Amino acid sequence: MSAARFIVSGRVQGVFFRASARDQALALGLRGFARNLPDGRVEVLAAGDDVALDRLAAWLRQGPEMARVDDLERLAALDDEAGEGFFVT
């Protein structure tokens, strides 16, 4: 198992980004969370199969229809940070 922390910049708050990211992550069998950051970005932490993480990263670069992603940063994370299930906080 691998884990990654994604920081998504752009118009990503108020456009169902977190809920859509959760749906994508669950469909890919990933665990973790998505949350808004105070500076207007969204943080997504996900753990699971490397291929699934890459697919989530590809989706995060686009986001849901109403979003505009300007930048996606991928950082290392620890698997145990993800917990069980996938949650929006």
C-alpha positions, 0 to 999 in steps of 0.5 A: 500500500502507498499513500499520497497527499494532494494539494489542489489549487484553483477554484476548488471550494464551493464546487463539490470538489471534496464530495466528488473526490470522495466518490472517485476515491471510493470507486478506486478503492482508496482510503483517506479524506478530503478537506478545505484548507483556509487558503482556498485550496483543497487537501486530499490524502489517499492510500491504496494501490499505486495505480489507483492513486495515479488515477485519482491524481489524473482526476484531481487535475481536472476535478468536477465540472464546475471546478478549475484546477490551476495546480496539483501538488503531490506529496508523500504521506504515510498509509496510517494517516488515511484511516478507514473509509474515505471522508469529507471533513 
